[in-house]
């Protein structure tokens, strides 16, 4: 009985240690944050819609304007 319990515990320890390895062949998960997404615009539109009683589900998030901004001042 004790041998089978010891064998079971050691097999469990090996299995858990095997699952904890990093495994270099797995692809790295991509972050959900995108630098080109205009989160400020999304927040403004979503807040306005909620005030009016609508719910927004973003399928294609708005992108930041890639054109250079004119210099301000004068």
Secondary structure, 3 states (H helix, E strand, C coil): CHHHHHHHHHHHHHHHHHHCCCCCCCCCCCCCCCCCECHHHHHHHHHHHHHHCCCCCCCCCCECCCCCCCCCCC
